[in-house]
Amino acid sequence: MKNYKSYFRPSIDAMSGYTPGEQPKVMDLLKLNTNENPYPPCPGVVDGLKNIDTERLRLYPDPSADKLRDTIAEVYGYKRENIIVSNGSDDMLTIAFRAFSDAHNKVAFLEPTYSLYPVLANLQSCQYIEIPLNDDFSIKDDLLEKAAPSNLLILTRPNAPTANCIAIDDMRKICSEFDGIVLIDEAYADFSADNCIDFVREFPNVIVSRTVSKSYSLAGLRLGFAIGSAEIIAGMMKVKDSYNVNMLTQYLAEIAIRDQEYLNETVAKIKASRTKLTEELKALGFKVVDSQSNFLFTSPPDGDAEKLFKFLREENIIVRYFPGKKTAKYIRITIGTEEQLERLINFLKKIF
Ligand SMILES: Cc1ncc(COP(=O)(O)O)c(C=O)c1O
C-alpha cells in the first residue's frame, strides 16, 4: 500500500510472529516435524464422535468446563478448584503471560527452549530473560540468579527442542527458592521417567501445564490443562476467554483422559521406538541428547544438520531444524511408528 502508515503498537511492528512447524498438504510425506503422536486417539474418542448429540452444538459450551475439570482432577489426584483448561496449552501460556507479566513484570525461560515464549512476551510488551543452558543442554549453576529479576519463570520439562529433563532435585530447589511463579511446561511429561505434578501440593507458587496434543494423540482437538493452587487457578480463570474450550473438545477430551490404559500403551510403544532409534542413530555416529520426550534432538556425524534437513526434505521426510547458535548442529525428529522410523533409518544408512 502506498504511504502505508502503521496503526499497530510499536512492539507488534517490531516483533516477528511465531513460526509453526510445516503442516504439509501432500499425504505421502513422512511427517516427523511437530511431535504429533503417530497412533490414533483412544477408541472411545472415535465412538464419542460418532454418537455426538449435534443439538448440543446450538448452545454455548460450559465456560468453566466443570465436568472436564472434575475428570482431570480425579485422574490426576486434585480438586476441580486446582484445574483450569485451555484451547491447547499454547492458550494456557497466553493466559499465564497475561496474568503474570507486563511492562513491569519480566518473564524468564531457558535458552534454547520453546520458541513461542519470546513471541508471547513481545505481545505482552514484557521484557524477557533468556537463561542459557550448557552446551549439553543441562542447566548452569546460576539459573536462579539469572531468573531472579522476573516474576514468571518457565521451566520446560522435558525441554523442547532439546528433549532432556532438568533433574527433579534441581527442580525442587528452584521452585522452593524462586520468588515468583514457576510455570512448569510439561507438554511432553508423559514420555519422561518422572514429572512435577505433585509439586503443586508442595509449592504454592508452582503451576504445571499439560496438553492432550502429544501423549493422548489429540493435537487437532486443542486442549491444554494446568494444575495449581486454588488461588492461582481462580486468578487465571479471570484472565481466560469465556468460552476458550469448545463443547466438542470438552466432551472428547474427557473420554480420552479417562482412558489411562490406552495412554500408557501408546506411550510405551513410543518409548520403545525412541530407544531403538537412539541406538541406531548412535551406531551411525550421530550425537543424541538423552530424550525423555516423543522426539530426539540429534546431531549428524559431520555436524551439518541444515544440509541433512534439506536432504531429508527432498526424500519427503520432514523433520525440524532450528537455526541458532546452540541448536544449528541438530535436527529434531518426532518418534513415529516402527515402519516410519525404518524408512528414516534406511535413508540415513545410505548417507552415513
Ligand atoms: C514445550 C511445548 N509447550 C507447549 C506446546 C503447545 O502444545 P499445544 O498447544 O498443542 O497443547 C508445545 C507444542 O509443540 C511445546 O513444544
The ligand as an ORCA input file, in Angstrom:
! r2SCAN-3c Opt
* xyz 0 1
  C       7.076    -27.177     25.149
  C       5.755    -27.023     24.494
  N       4.770    -26.464     25.196
  C       3.551    -26.304     24.668
  C       3.277    -26.714     23.381
  C       1.903    -26.441     22.823
  O       1.154    -27.559     22.670
  P      -0.419    -27.473     22.423
  O      -0.790    -26.036     22.222
  O      -0.655    -28.297     21.220
  O      -1.041    -28.034     23.671
  C       4.275    -27.299     22.609
  C       3.980    -27.714     21.224
  O       4.757    -28.174     20.472
  C       5.554    -27.456     23.183
  O       6.560    -27.981     22.481
*
